[in-house]
């Protein structure tokens, strides 16, 4: 999917929705997308769509999300009964190109939450622990990714 189309879809889905710290969720999505390689940007813009809206995967697929992007988005979507730690490990050890995309987005997602002070609302320990596991698998499993300029 084209990243500008993904950004437009994310803005339509999330509108005025706010995150835990009261900021617009779309601002978080923009920062995460800016921090990942170009091929991960569509997933970055949409990484909260399935978890924080009524949007269905089939809708995003109809809009042009590729099977790999959809698989990465599914990895990034935390199940209602899933602990944060299990969710992070599922992403960390995911195989294939969807795992690579999900890890790149999750690292940027965690980094943005920590940088924006969400650690006050969710203790730093889970964020730091999750980032270490996801980054270690990213370093071990994924080909080098170049950050966008």
Secondary structure, 3 states (H helix, E strand, C coil): CCHHHHHHHHHHHHCCCECCCCCEHHHHHHHHHHCCCHHHHHHHHHCCCCCCCCCCHHHHHHCCCCHHHHHHHHHHCCCCCCCHHHHHHHHHCCCHHHHHHHHHHHHHHHHHHHHCCHHHCCCHHHHHHHHHHHHHHHHHHCCCCCCCC
